[in-house]
C-alpha cells in the first residue's frame, strides 16, 4: 500500500475507533482540552511527543531552539 493511500484511509477513521482515539490524543494541541485529559491520555500524549523529539533531525532541532529563544526573549521584554 502506498503512503498516500494509507493516509487517505487513516484520515477517514472516526475518533470513536481505538486508533482514531489514539491519533486524536497524540495530535491534540488545545491547552484547555489537554488540561481535561485523564492521566492515561496525558501519558499517551507525552510518550508520543518524547518519541517524536528523539527522532528529530539536527536542523529541525536547531530551528525549534531558535524559536524557543525568540519566545523567551519576547516574554522577558
N, CA, C, O and CB atoms as a CASP TS submission, in Angstrom:
PFRMAT TS
TARGET T0000
AUTHOR 0000-0000-0000
METHOD Language model
MODEL 1
PARENT N/A
ATOM      1  N   UNK     1       0.848  -1.175   0.000  1.00  0.00           N
ATOM      2  CA  UNK     1       0.000   0.000   0.000  1.00  0.00           C
ATOM      3  C   UNK     1       0.892   1.237   0.000  1.00  0.00           C
ATOM      4  O   UNK     1       1.847   1.323   0.772  1.00  0.00           O
ATOM      5  CB  UNK     1      -0.964  -0.001   1.222  1.00  0.00           C
ATOM      6  N   UNK     2       0.581   2.174  -0.854  1.00  0.00           N
ATOM      7  CA  UNK     2       1.354   3.406  -0.932  1.00  0.00           C
ATOM      8  C   UNK     2       0.956   4.340   0.209  1.00  0.00           C
ATOM      9  O   UNK     2      -0.152   4.260   0.740  1.00  0.00           O
ATOM     10  CB  UNK     2       1.147   4.097  -2.301  1.00  0.00           C
ATOM     11  N   UNK     3       1.889   5.232   0.574  1.00  0.00           N
ATOM     12  CA  UNK     3       1.691   6.133   1.699  1.00  0.00           C
ATOM     13  C   UNK     3       0.439   6.995   1.528  1.00  0.00           C
ATOM     14  O   UNK     3      -0.326   7.155   2.479  1.00  0.00           O
ATOM     15  CB  UNK     3       2.909   7.019   1.871  1.00  0.00           C
ATOM     16  N   UNK     4       0.217   7.549   0.339  1.00  0.00           N
ATOM     17  CA  UNK     4      -0.945   8.401   0.107  1.00  0.00           C
ATOM     18  C   UNK     4      -2.254   7.642   0.328  1.00  0.00           C
ATOM     19  O   UNK     4      -3.212   8.185   0.878  1.00  0.00           O
ATOM     20  CB  UNK     4      -0.903   8.969  -1.307  1.00  0.00           C
ATOM     21  N   UNK     5      -2.283   6.400  -0.102  1.00  0.00           N
ATOM     22  CA  UNK     5      -3.483   5.582   0.102  1.00  0.00           C
ATOM     23  C   UNK     5      -3.696   5.320   1.587  1.00  0.00           C
ATOM     24  O   UNK     5      -4.821   5.401   2.082  1.00  0.00           O
ATOM     25  CB  UNK     5      -3.372   4.246  -0.666  1.00  0.00           C
ATOM     26  N   UNK     6      -2.621   5.008   2.294  1.00  0.00           N
ATOM     27  CA  UNK     6      -2.704   4.768   3.733  1.00  0.00           C
ATOM     28  C   UNK     6      -3.202   6.014   4.462  1.00  0.00           C
ATOM     29  O   UNK     6      -4.082   5.926   5.318  1.00  0.00           O
ATOM     30  CB  UNK     6      -1.334   4.339   4.287  1.00  0.00           C
ATOM     31  N   UNK     7      -2.635   7.183   4.120  1.00  0.00           N
ATOM     32  CA  UNK     7      -3.064   8.432   4.757  1.00  0.00           C
ATOM     33  C   UNK     7      -4.545   8.685   4.517  1.00  0.00           C
ATOM     34  O   UNK     7      -5.258   9.112   5.426  1.00  0.00           O
ATOM     35  CB  UNK     7      -2.239   9.615   4.233  1.00  0.00           C
ATOM     36  N   UNK     8      -5.008   8.426   3.312  1.00  0.00           N
ATOM     37  CA  UNK     8      -6.419   8.639   2.986  1.00  0.00           C
ATOM     38  C   UNK     8      -7.308   7.731   3.834  1.00  0.00           C
ATOM     39  O   UNK     8      -8.355   8.162   4.318  1.00  0.00           O
ATOM     40  CB  UNK     8      -6.672   8.385   1.485  1.00  0.00           C
ATOM     41  N   UNK     9      -6.896   6.486   4.014  1.00  0.00           N
ATOM     42  CA  UNK     9      -7.681   5.555   4.826  1.00  0.00           C
ATOM     43  C   UNK     9      -7.684   5.963   6.294  1.00  0.00           C
ATOM     44  O   UNK     9      -8.727   5.939   6.948  1.00  0.00           O
ATOM     45  CB  UNK     9      -7.135   4.136   4.681  1.00  0.00           C
ATOM     46  N   UNK    10      -6.531   6.334   6.805  1.00  0.00           N
ATOM     47  CA  UNK    10      -6.427   6.714   8.214  1.00  0.00           C
ATOM     48  C   UNK    10      -7.185   8.011   8.487  1.00  0.00           C
ATOM     49  O   UNK    10      -7.808   8.149   9.539  1.00  0.00           O
ATOM     50  CB  UNK    10      -4.954   6.868   8.620  1.00  0.00           C
ATOM     51  N   UNK    11      -7.141   8.954   7.563  1.00  0.00           N
ATOM     52  CA  UNK    11      -7.825  10.229   7.788  1.00  0.00           C
ATOM     53  C   UNK    11      -9.335  10.050   7.860  1.00  0.00           C
ATOM     54  O   UNK    11     -10.031  10.902   8.412  1.00  0.00           O
ATOM     55  CB  UNK    11      -7.473  11.220   6.682  1.00  0.00           C
ATOM     56  N   UNK    12      -9.849   8.955   7.311  1.00  0.00           N
ATOM     57  CA  UNK    12     -11.275   8.706   7.357  1.00  0.00           C
ATOM     58  C   UNK    12     -11.735   7.970   8.607  1.00  0.00           C
ATOM     59  O   UNK    12     -12.926   7.702   8.764  1.00  0.00           O
ATOM     60  CB  UNK    12     -11.674   7.936   6.162  1.00  0.00           C
ATOM     61  N   UNK    13     -10.810   7.642   9.494  1.00  0.00           N
ATOM     62  CA  UNK    13     -11.181   6.930  10.716  1.00  0.00           C
ATOM     63  C   UNK    13     -11.968   7.834  11.654  1.00  0.00           C
ATOM     64  O   UNK    13     -11.660   9.016  11.804  1.00  0.00           O
ATOM     65  CB  UNK    13      -9.934   6.395  11.425  1.00  0.00           C
ATOM     66  N   UNK    14     -12.953   7.279  12.261  1.00  0.00           N
ATOM     67  CA  UNK    14     -13.736   8.005  13.256  1.00  0.00           C
ATOM     68  C   UNK    14     -12.935   8.106  14.552  1.00  0.00           C
ATOM     69  O   UNK    14     -12.143   7.222  14.877  1.00  0.00           O
ATOM     70  CB  UNK    14     -15.103   7.308  13.505  1.00  0.00           C
ATOM     71  N   UNK    15     -13.151   9.181  15.276  1.00  0.00           N
ATOM     72  CA  UNK    15     -12.491   9.341  16.576  1.00  0.00           C
ATOM     73  C   UNK    15     -13.030   8.345  17.595  1.00  0.00           C
ATOM     74  O   UNK    15     -12.506   8.246  18.704  1.00  0.00           O
ATOM     75  CB  UNK    15     -12.677  10.771  17.097  1.00  0.00           C
ATOM     76  N   UNK    16     -14.059   7.616  17.229  1.00  0.00           N
ATOM     77  CA  UNK    16     -14.647   6.624  18.128  1.00  0.00           C
ATOM     78  C   UNK    16     -13.946   5.272  18.049  1.00  0.00           C
ATOM     79  O   UNK    16     -14.189   4.406  18.889  1.00  0.00           O
ATOM     80  CB  UNK    16     -16.113   6.452  17.812  1.00  0.00           C
ATOM     81  N   UNK    17     -13.082   5.077  17.056  1.00  0.00           N
ATOM     82  CA  UNK    17     -12.336   3.821  16.960  1.00  0.00           C
ATOM     83  C   UNK    17     -11.107   3.919  17.863  1.00  0.00           C
ATOM     84  O   UNK    17     -10.657   5.025  18.159  1.00  0.00           O
ATOM     85  CB  UNK    17     -11.920   3.516  15.475  1.00  0.00           C
ATOM     86  N   UNK    18     -10.561   2.800  18.303  1.00  0.00           N
ATOM     87  CA  UNK    18      -9.361   2.850  19.146  1.00  0.00           C
ATOM     88  C   UNK    18      -8.202   3.608  18.492  1.00  0.00           C
ATOM     89  O   UNK    18      -7.539   4.412  19.147  1.00  0.00           O
ATOM     90  CB  UNK    18      -8.915   1.441  19.483  1.00  0.00           C
ATOM     91  N   UNK    19      -7.959   3.356  17.214  1.00  0.00           N
ATOM     92  CA  UNK    19      -6.875   4.059  16.523  1.00  0.00           C
ATOM     93  C   UNK    19      -7.198   5.539  16.388  1.00  0.00           C
ATOM     94  O   UNK    19      -6.321   6.387  16.555  1.00  0.00           O
ATOM     95  CB  UNK    19      -6.626   3.443  15.137  1.00  0.00           C
ATOM     96  N   UNK    20      -8.452   5.851  16.086  1.00  0.00           N
ATOM     97  CA  UNK    20      -8.870   7.244  15.975  1.00  0.00           C
ATOM     98  C   UNK    20      -8.700   7.996  17.288  1.00  0.00           C
ATOM     99  O   UNK    20      -8.293   9.158  17.291  1.00  0.00           O
ATOM    100  CB  UNK    20     -10.315   7.321  15.523  1.00  0.00           C
ATOM    101  N   UNK    21      -9.008   7.346  18.395  1.00  0.00           N
ATOM    102  CA  UNK    21      -8.831   7.970  19.720  1.00  0.00           C
ATOM    103  C   UNK    21      -7.356   8.250  19.987  1.00  0.00           C
ATOM    104  O   UNK    21      -6.993   9.312  20.492  1.00  0.00           O
ATOM    105  CB  UNK    21      -9.410   7.062  20.835  1.00  0.00           C
ATOM    106  N   UNK    22      -6.503   7.266  19.635  1.00  0.00           N
ATOM    107  CA  UNK    22      -5.067   7.417  19.855  1.00  0.00           C
ATOM    108  C   UNK    22      -4.519   8.583  19.040  1.00  0.00           C
ATOM    109  O   UNK    22      -3.750   9.397  19.551  1.00  0.00           O
ATOM    110  CB  UNK    22      -4.326   6.120  19.494  1.00  0.00           C
ATOM    111  N   UNK    23      -4.914   8.660  17.781  1.00  0.00           N
ATOM    112  CA  UNK    23      -4.463   9.749  16.914  1.00  0.00           C
ATOM    113  C   UNK    23      -4.942  11.081  17.464  1.00  0.00           C
ATOM    114  O   UNK    23      -4.195  12.060  17.466  1.00  0.00           O
ATOM    115  CB  UNK    23      -4.970   9.550  15.469  1.00  0.00           C
ATOM    116  N   UNK    24      -6.174  11.124  17.927  1.00  0.00           N
ATOM    117  CA  UNK    24      -6.742  12.352  18.475  1.00  0.00           C
ATOM    118  C   UNK    24      -5.958  12.824  19.708  1.00  0.00           C
ATOM    119  O   UNK    24      -5.663  14.012  19.842  1.00  0.00           O
ATOM    120  CB  UNK    24      -8.220  12.136  18.836  1.00  0.00           C
ATOM    121  N   UNK    25      -5.631  11.909  20.588  1.00  0.00           N
ATOM    122  CA  UNK    25      -4.868  12.246  21.800  1.00  0.00           C
ATOM    123  C   UNK    25      -3.481  12.740  21.422  1.00  0.00           C
ATOM    124  O   UNK    25      -3.015  13.755  21.940  1.00  0.00           O
ATOM    125  CB  UNK    25      -4.762  11.022  22.746  1.00  0.00           C
ATOM    126  N   UNK    26      -2.819  12.021  20.518  1.00  0.00           N
ATOM    127  CA  UNK    26      -1.448  12.373  20.150  1.00  0.00           C
ATOM    128  C   UNK    26      -1.354  13.710  19.434  1.00  0.00           C
ATOM    129  O   UNK    26      -0.340  14.399  19.546  1.00  0.00           O
ATOM    130  CB  UNK    26      -0.861  11.299  19.279  1.00  0.00           C
ATOM    131  N   UNK    27      -2.389  14.087  18.704  1.00  0.00           N
ATOM    132  CA  UNK    27      -2.312  15.297  17.884  1.00  0.00           C
ATOM    133  C   UNK    27      -2.964  16.513  18.528  1.00  0.00           C
ATOM    134  O   UNK    27      -2.955  17.592  17.936  1.00  0.00           O
ATOM    135  CB  UNK    27      -2.949  15.045  16.556  1.00  0.00           C
ATOM    136  N   UNK    28      -3.522  16.370  19.706  1.00  0.00           N
ATOM    137  CA  UNK    28      -4.215  17.494  20.352  1.00  0.00           C
ATOM    138  C   UNK    28      -3.221  18.586  20.752  1.00  0.00           C
ATOM    139  O   UNK    28      -2.171  18.304  21.328  1.00  0.00           O
ATOM    140  CB  UNK    28      -4.996  17.008  21.594  1.00  0.00           C
ATOM    141  N   UNK    29      -3.571  19.835  20.436  1.00  0.00           N
ATOM    142  CA  UNK    29      -2.718  20.963  20.797  1.00  0.00           C
ATOM    143  C   UNK    29      -3.457  22.036  21.594  1.00  0.00           C
ATOM    144  O   UNK    29      -2.842  23.001  22.049  1.00  0.00           O
ATOM    145  CB  UNK    29      -2.132  21.575  19.551  1.00  0.00           C
ATOM    146  N   UNK    30      -4.764  21.877  21.766  1.00  0.00           N
ATOM    147  CA  UNK    30      -5.538  22.857  22.517  1.00  0.00           C
ATOM    148  C   UNK    30      -5.254  22.710  24.009  1.00  0.00           C
ATOM    149  O   UNK    30      -5.498  21.654  24.593  1.00  0.00           O
ATOM    150  CB  UNK    30      -7.047  22.696  22.232  1.00  0.00           C
ATOM    151  N   UNK    31      -4.740  23.773  24.619  1.00  0.00           N
ATOM    152  CA  UNK    31      -4.327  23.715  26.025  1.00  0.00           C
ATOM    153  C   UNK    31      -5.480  23.362  26.958  1.00  0.00           C
ATOM    154  O   UNK    31      -5.299  22.599  27.906  1.00  0.00           O
ATOM    155  CB  UNK    31      -3.725  25.042  26.442  1.00  0.00           C
ATOM    156  N   UNK    32      -6.665  23.914  26.695  1.00  0.00           N
ATOM    157  CA  UNK    32      -7.817  23.628  27.558  1.00  0.00           C
ATOM    158  C   UNK    32      -8.236  22.168  27.459  1.00  0.00           C
ATOM    159  O   UNK    32      -8.593  21.551  28.463  1.00  0.00           O
ATOM    160  CB  UNK    32      -8.995  24.532  27.191  1.00  0.00           C
ATOM    161  N   UNK    33      -8.194  21.622  26.265  1.00  0.00           N
ATOM    162  CA  UNK    33      -8.537  20.213  26.075  1.00  0.00           C
ATOM    163  C   UNK    33      -7.514  19.331  26.774  1.00  0.00           C
ATOM    164  O   UNK    33      -7.883  18.353  27.424  1.00  0.00           O
ATOM    165  CB  UNK    33      -8.614  19.862  24.573  1.00  0.00           C
ATOM    166  N   UNK    34      -6.247  19.662  26.651  1.00  0.00           N
ATOM    167  CA  UNK    34      -5.188  18.873  27.287  1.00  0.00           C
ATOM    168  C   UNK    34      -5.321  18.909  28.802  1.00  0.00           C
ATOM    169  O   UNK    34      -5.056  17.910  29.471  1.00  0.00           O
ATOM    170  CB  UNK    34      -3.803  19.390  26.868  1.00  0.00           C
ATOM    171  N   UNK    35      -5.730  20.051  29.351  1.00  0.00           N
ATOM    172  CA  UNK    35      -5.934  20.151  30.803  1.00  0.00           C
ATOM    173  C   UNK    35      -7.001  19.173  31.283  1.00  0.00           C
ATOM    174  O   UNK    35      -6.947  18.702  32.420  1.00  0.00           O
ATOM    175  CB  UNK    35      -6.328  21.582  31.191  1.00  0.00           C
ATOM    176  N   UNK    36      -7.969  18.867  30.423  1.00  0.00           N
ATOM    177  CA  UNK    36      -9.054  17.958  30.798  1.00  0.00           C
ATOM    178  C   UNK    36      -8.732  16.493  30.501  1.00  0.00           C
ATOM    179  O   UNK    36      -9.545  15.614  30.787  1.00  0.00           O
ATOM    180  CB  UNK    36     -10.321  18.350  30.075  1.00  0.00           C
ATOM    181  N   UNK    37      -7.561  16.224  29.935  1.00  0.00           N
ATOM    182  CA  UNK    37      -7.168  14.842  29.666  1.00  0.00           C
ATOM    183  C   UNK    37      -7.079  14.060  30.971  1.00  0.00           C
ATOM    184  O   UNK    37      -6.760  14.611  32.025  1.00  0.00           O
ATOM    185  CB  UNK    37      -5.821  14.793  28.915  1.00  0.00           C
ATOM    186  N   UNK    38      -7.365  12.778  30.877  1.00  0.00           N
ATOM    187  CA  UNK    38      -7.150  11.893  32.018  1.00  0.00           C
ATOM    188  C   UNK    38      -5.642  11.653  32.161  1.00  0.00           C
ATOM    189  O   UNK    38      -4.858  12.012  31.282  1.00  0.00           O
ATOM    190  CB  UNK    38      -7.928  10.534  31.841  1.00  0.00           C
ATOM    191  N   UNK    39      -5.264  11.055  33.253  1.00  0.00           N
ATOM    192  CA  UNK    39      -3.851  10.735  33.478  1.00  0.00           C
ATOM    193  C   UNK    39      -3.320   9.835  32.357  1.00  0.00           C
ATOM    194  O   UNK    39      -2.196  10.014  31.889  1.00  0.00           O
ATOM    195  CB  UNK    39      -3.662  10.048  34.855  1.00  0.00           C
ATOM    196  N   UNK    40      -4.132   8.876  31.936  1.00  0.00           N
ATOM    197  CA  UNK    40      -3.729   7.954  30.872  1.00  0.00           C
ATOM    198  C   UNK    40      -3.583   8.685  29.538  1.00  0.00           C
ATOM    199  O   UNK    40      -2.636   8.419  28.797  1.00  0.00           O
ATOM    200  CB  UNK    40      -4.749   6.813  30.740  1.00  0.00           C
ATOM    201  N   UNK    41      -4.486   9.586  29.221  1.00  0.00           N
ATOM    202  CA  UNK    41      -4.389  10.351  27.975  1.00  0.00           C
ATOM    203  C   UNK    41      -3.134  11.219  27.969  1.00  0.00           C
ATOM    204  O   UNK    41      -2.463  11.334  26.944  1.00  0.00           O
ATOM    205  CB  UNK    41      -5.640  11.227  27.780  1.00  0.00           C
ATOM    206  N   UNK    42      -2.818  11.826  29.101  1.00  0.00           N
ATOM    207  CA  UNK    42      -1.597  12.634  29.190  1.00  0.00           C
ATOM    208  C   UNK    42      -0.357  11.779  29.001  1.00  0.00           C
ATOM    209  O   UNK    42       0.607  12.198  28.361  1.00  0.00           O
ATOM    210  CB  UNK    42      -1.529  13.356  30.537  1.00  0.00           C
ATOM    211  N   UNK    43      -0.388  10.571  29.563  1.00  0.00           N
ATOM    212  CA  UNK    43       0.748   9.650  29.407  1.00  0.00           C
ATOM    213  C   UNK    43       0.935   9.297  27.932  1.00  0.00           C
ATOM    214  O   UNK    43       2.055   9.323  27.420  1.00  0.00           O
ATOM    215  CB  UNK    43       0.533   8.357  30.248  1.00  0.00           C
ATOM    216  N   UNK    44      -0.156   8.971  27.257  1.00  0.00           N
ATOM    217  CA  UNK    44      -0.090   8.616  25.832  1.00  0.00           C
ATOM    218  C   UNK    44       0.481   9.775  25.037  1.00  0.00           C
ATOM    219  O   UNK    44       1.372   9.574  24.212  1.00  0.00           O
ATOM    220  CB  UNK    44      -1.489   8.231  25.289  1.00  0.00           C
ATOM    221  N   UNK    45      -0.010  10.981  25.268  1.00  0.00           N
ATOM    222  CA  UNK    45       0.446  12.155  24.521  1.00  0.00           C
ATOM    223  C   UNK    45       1.915  12.454  24.810  1.00  0.00           C
ATOM    224  O   UNK    45       2.684  12.740  23.892  1.00  0.00           O
ATOM    225  CB  UNK    45      -0.418  13.375  24.865  1.00  0.00           C
ATOM    226  N   UNK    46       2.305  12.390  26.077  1.00  0.00           N
ATOM    227  CA  UNK    46       3.691  12.684  26.448  1.00  0.00           C
ATOM    228  C   UNK    46       4.668  11.652  25.879  1.00  0.00           C
ATOM    229  O   UNK    46       5.758  12.013  25.435  1.00  0.00           O
ATOM    230  CB  UNK    46       3.823  12.737  27.968  1.00  0.00           C
ATOM    231  N   UNK    47       4.287  10.381  25.889  1.00  0.00           N
ATOM    232  CA  UNK    47       5.159   9.354  25.311  1.00  0.00           C
ATOM    233  C   UNK    47       5.344   9.585  23.819  1.00  0.00           C
ATOM    234  O   UNK    47       6.450   9.429  23.302  1.00  0.00           O
ATOM    235  CB  UNK    47       4.586   7.950  25.561  1.00  0.00           C
ATOM    236  N   UNK    48       4.280   9.954  23.125  1.00  0.00           N
ATOM    237  CA  UNK    48       4.360  10.210  21.691  1.00  0.00           C
ATOM    238  C   UNK    48       5.256  11.404  21.414  1.00  0.00           C
ATOM    239  O   UNK    48       6.097  11.358  20.516  1.00  0.00           O
ATOM    240  CB  UNK    48       2.966  10.445  21.104  1.00  0.00           C
ATOM    241  N   UNK    49       5.082  12.476  22.184  1.00  0.00           N
ATOM    242  CA  UNK    49       5.887  13.675  21.977  1.00  0.00           C
ATOM    243  C   UNK    49       7.353  13.408  22.280  1.00  0.00           C
ATOM    244  O   UNK    49       8.230  13.928  21.589  1.00  0.00           O
ATOM    245  CB  UNK    49       5.372  14.819  22.847  1.00  0.00           C
ATOM    246  N   UNK    50       7.632  12.605  23.302  1.00  0.00           N
ATOM    247  CA  UNK    50       9.020  12.260  23.625  1.00  0.00           C
ATOM    248  C   UNK    50       9.651  11.454  22.499  1.00  0.00           C
ATOM    249  O   UNK    50      10.796  11.698  22.119  1.00  0.00           O
ATOM    250  CB  UNK    50       9.089  11.471  24.942  1.00  0.00           C
ATOM    251  N   UNK    51       8.911  10.503  21.972  1.00  0.00           N
ATOM    252  CA  UNK    51       9.420   9.678  20.871  1.00  0.00           C
ATOM    253  C   UNK    51       9.664  10.542  19.640  1.00  0.00           C
ATOM    254  O   UNK    51      10.669  10.374  18.949  1.00  0.00           O
ATOM    255  CB  UNK    51       8.430   8.534  20.538  1.00  0.00           C
ATOM    256  N   UNK    52       8.755  11.457  19.369  1.00  0.00           N
ATOM    257  CA  UNK    52       8.918  12.342  18.212  1.00  0.00           C
ATOM    258  C   UNK    52      10.144  13.228  18.374  1.00  0.00           C
ATOM    259  O   UNK    52      10.865  13.477  17.408  1.00  0.00           O
ATOM    260  CB  UNK    52       7.667  13.208  18.015  1.00  0.00           C
ATOM    261  N   UNK    53      10.382  13.704  19.592  1.00  0.00           N
ATOM    262  CA  UNK    53      11.533  14.565  19.848  1.00  0.00           C
ATOM    263  C   UNK    53      12.845  13.796  19.670  1.00  0.00           C
ATOM    264  O   UNK    53      13.834  14.362  19.204  1.00  0.00           O
ATOM    265  CB  UNK    53      11.452  15.155  21.263  1.00  0.00           C
ATOM    266  N   UNK    54      12.859  12.528  20.034  1.00  0.00           N
ATOM    267  CA  UNK    54      14.074  11.723  19.889  1.00  0.00           C
ATOM    268  C   UNK    54      14.419  11.482  18.429  1.00  0.00           C
ATOM    269  O   UNK    54      15.585  11.287  18.084  1.00  0.00           O
ATOM    270  CB  UNK    54      13.913  10.390  20.604  1.00  0.00           C
ATOM    271  N   UNK    55      13.413  11.497  17.577  1.00  0.00           N
ATOM    272  CA  UNK    55      13.629  11.234  16.157  1.00  0.00           C
ATOM    273  C   UNK    55      13.850  12.513  15.343  1.00  0.00           C
ATOM    274  O   UNK    55      13.914  12.460  14.115  1.00  0.00           O
ATOM    275  CB  UNK    55      12.451  10.473  15.596  1.00  0.00           C
ATOM    276  N   UNK    56      13.964  13.641  16.006  1.00  0.00           N
ATOM    277  CA  UNK    56      14.114  14.920  15.327  1.00  0.00           C
ATOM    278  C   UNK    56      15.528  15.058  14.771  1.00  0.00           C
ATOM    279  O   UNK    56      16.501  14.753  15.461  1.00  0.00           O
ATOM    280  CB  UNK    56      13.795  16.083  16.284  1.00  0.00           C
ATOM    281  N   UNK    57      15.640  15.516  13.528  1.00  0.00           N
ATOM    282  CA  UNK    57      16.961  15.712  12.959  1.00  0.00           C
ATOM    283  C   UNK    57      17.577  17.011  13.503  1.00  0.00           C
ATOM    284  O   UNK    57      16.883  17.841  14.091  1.00  0.00           O
ATOM    285  CB  UNK    57      16.886  15.744  11.412  1.00  0.00           C
ATOM    286  N   UNK    58      18.875  17.168  13.297  1.00  0.00           N
ATOM    287  CA  UNK    58      19.606  18.286  13.883  1.00  0.00           C
ATOM    288  C   UNK    58      19.081  19.634  13.393  1.00  0.00           C
ATOM    289  O   UNK    58      18.965  20.570  14.183  1.00  0.00           O
ATOM    290  CB  UNK    58      21.085  18.163  13.565  1.00  0.00           C
ATOM    291  N   UNK    59      18.764  19.747  12.110  1.00  0.00           N
ATOM    292  CA  UNK    59      18.289  21.018  11.564  1.00  0.00           C
ATOM    293  C   UNK    59      16.938  21.407  12.182  1.00  0.00           C
ATOM    294  O   UNK    59      16.728  22.568  12.532  1.00  0.00           O
ATOM    295  CB  UNK    59      18.167  20.929  10.028  1.00  0.00           C
ATOM    296  N   UNK    60      16.037  20.449  12.315  1.00  0.00           N
ATOM    297  CA  UNK    60      14.735  20.725  12.923  1.00  0.00           C
ATOM    298  C   UNK    60      14.913  21.118  14.384  1.00  0.00           C
ATOM    299  O   UNK    60      14.254  22.038  14.868  1.00  0.00           O
ATOM    300  CB  UNK    60      13.803  19.499  12.806  1.00  0.00           C
ATOM    301  N   UNK    61      15.805  20.420  15.089  1.00  0.00           N
ATOM    302  CA  UNK    61      16.081  20.737  16.490  1.00  0.00           C
ATOM    303  C   UNK    61      16.597  22.162  16.630  1.00  0.00           C
ATOM    304  O   UNK    61      16.129  22.918  17.481  1.00  0.00           O
ATOM    305  CB  UNK    61      17.096  19.747  17.078  1.00  0.00           C
ATOM    306  N   UNK    62      17.558  22.523  15.794  1.00  0.00           N
ATOM    307  CA  UNK    62      18.127  23.871  15.872  1.00  0.00           C
ATOM    308  C   UNK    62      17.081  24.933  15.557  1.00  0.00           C
ATOM    309  O   UNK    62      17.055  25.989  16.190  1.00  0.00           O
ATOM    310  CB  UNK    62      19.312  24.005  14.913  1.00  0.00           C
ATOM    311  N   UNK    63      16.229  24.661  14.592  1.00  0.00           N
ATOM    312  CA  UNK    63      15.152  25.589  14.253  1.00  0.00           C
ATOM    313  C   UNK    63      14.199  25.756  15.444  1.00  0.00           C
ATOM    314  O   UNK    63      13.774  26.870  15.749  1.00  0.00           O
ATOM    315  CB  UNK    63      14.379  25.089  13.006  1.00  0.00           C
ATOM    316  N   UNK    64      13.869  24.655  16.109  1.00  0.00           N
ATOM    317  CA  UNK    64      12.994  24.716  17.280  1.00  0.00           C
ATOM    318  C   UNK    64      13.651  25.505  18.413  1.00  0.00           C
ATOM    319  O   UNK    64      12.983  26.281  19.095  1.00  0.00           O
ATOM    320  CB  UNK    64      12.640  23.297  17.759  1.00  0.00           C
ATOM    321  N   UNK    65      14.948  25.312  18.615  1.00  0.00           N
ATOM    322  CA  UNK    65      15.648  26.033  19.674  1.00  0.00           C
ATOM    323  C   UNK    65      15.659  27.546  19.405  1.00  0.00           C
ATOM    324  O   UNK    65      15.513  28.343  20.332  1.00  0.00           O
ATOM    325  CB  UNK    65      17.087  25.508  19.809  1.00  0.00           C
ATOM    326  N   UNK    66      15.830  27.927  18.162  1.00  0.00           N
ATOM    327  CA  UNK    66      15.781  29.351  17.809  1.00  0.00           C
ATOM    328  C   UNK    66      14.397  29.907  18.135  1.00  0.00           C
ATOM    329  O   UNK    66      14.273  31.014  18.659  1.00  0.00           O
ATOM    330  CB  UNK    66      16.117  29.566  16.301  1.00  0.00           C
ATOM    331  N   UNK    67      13.371  29.140  17.825  1.00  0.00           N
ATOM    332  CA  UNK    67      12.005  29.557  18.156  1.00  0.00           C
ATOM    333  C   UNK    67      11.804  29.721  19.647  1.00  0.00           C
ATOM    334  O   UNK    67      11.166  30.680  20.081  1.00  0.00           O
ATOM    335  CB  UNK    67      11.007  28.556  17.620  1.00  0.00           C
ATOM    336  N   UNK    68      12.343  28.794  20.450  1.00  0.00           N
ATOM    337  CA  UNK    68      12.236  28.911  21.906  1.00  0.00           C
ATOM    338  C   UNK    68      12.979  30.150  22.411  1.00  0.00           C
ATOM    339  O   UNK    68      12.477  30.872  23.272  1.00  0.00           O
ATOM    340  CB  UNK    68      12.790  27.646  22.588  1.00  0.00           C
ATOM    341  N   UNK    69      14.167  30.387  21.876  1.00  0.00           N
ATOM    342  CA  UNK    69      14.934  31.567  22.287  1.00  0.00           C
ATOM    343  C   UNK    69      14.150  32.849  22.021  1.00  0.00           C
ATOM    344  O   UNK    69      14.087  33.735  22.873  1.00  0.00           O
ATOM    345  CB  UNK    69      16.282  31.613  21.553  1.00  0.00           C
ATOM    346  N   UNK    70      13.555  32.940  20.834  1.00  0.00           N
ATOM    347  CA  UNK    70      12.766  34.124  20.493  1.00  0.00           C
ATOM    348  C   UNK    70      11.557  34.265  21.409  1.00  0.00           C
ATOM    349  O   UNK    70      11.202  35.373  21.811  1.00  0.00           O
ATOM    350  CB  UNK    70      12.312  34.058  19.035  1.00  0.00           C
ATOM    351  N   UNK    71      10.931  33.150  21.735  1.00  0.00           N
ATOM    352  CA  UNK    71       9.773  33.163  22.618  1.00  0.00           C
ATOM    353  C   UNK    71      10.170  33.678  24.006  1.00  0.00           C
ATOM    354  O   UNK    71       9.483  34.526  24.575  1.00  0.00           O
ATOM    355  CB  UNK    71       9.155  31.750  22.720  1.00  0.00           C
ATOM    356  N   UNK    72      11.279  33.165  24.547  1.00  0.00           N
ATOM    357  CA  UNK    72      11.719  33.590  25.873  1.00  0.00           C
ATOM    358  C   UNK    72      12.163  35.054  25.873  1.00  0.00           C
ATOM    359  O   UNK    72      11.933  35.770  26.847  1.00  0.00           O
ATOM    360  CB  UNK    72      12.858  32.698  26.360  1.00  0.00           C
ATOM    361  N   UNK    73      12.790  35.494  24.799  1.00  0.00           N
ATOM    362  CA  UNK    73      13.188  36.914  24.681  1.00  0.00           C
ATOM    363  C   UNK    73      11.941  37.803  24.706  1.00  0.00           C
ATOM    364  O   UNK    73      11.914  38.833  25.379  1.00  0.00           O
ATOM    365  CB  UNK    73      14.007  37.159  23.362  1.00  0.00           C
ATOM    366  N   UNK    74      10.930  37.397  23.975  1.00  0.00           N
ATOM    367  CA  UNK    74       9.680  38.182  23.930  1.00  0.00           C
ATOM    368  C   UNK    74       9.002  38.205  25.300  1.00  0.00           C
ATOM    369  O   UNK    74       8.415  39.214  25.688  1.00  0.00           O
ATOM    370  CB  UNK    74       8.709  37.598  22.870  1.00  0.00           C
ATOM    371  N   UNK    75       9.082  37.120  26.011  1.00  0.00           N
ATOM    372  CA  UNK    75       8.470  37.058  27.347  1.00  0.00           C
ATOM    373  C   UNK    75       9.220  37.938  28.339  1.00  0.00           C
ATOM    374  O   UNK    75       8.621  38.481  29.268  1.00  0.00           O
ATOM    375  CB  UNK    75       8.437  35.610  27.855  1.00  0.00           C
ATOM    376  N   UNK    76      10.525  38.080  28.146  1.00  0.00           N
ATOM    377  CA  UNK    76      11.346  38.842  29.083  1.00  0.00           C
ATOM    378  C   UNK    76      11.195  40.351  28.892  1.00  0.00           C
ATOM    379  O   UNK    76      11.559  41.130  29.773  1.00  0.00           O
ATOM    380  CB  UNK    76      12.804  38.449  28.930  1.00  0.00           C
ATOM    381  N   UNK    77      10.665  40.757  27.757  1.00  0.00           N
ATOM    382  CA  UNK    77      10.535  42.191  27.470  1.00  0.00           C
ATOM    383  C   UNK    77       9.370  42.797  28.187  1.00  0.00           C
ATOM    384  O   UNK    77       9.119  43.995  28.055  1.00  0.00           O
ATOM    385  CB  UNK    77      10.390  42.429  25.992  1.00  0.00           C
TER
END
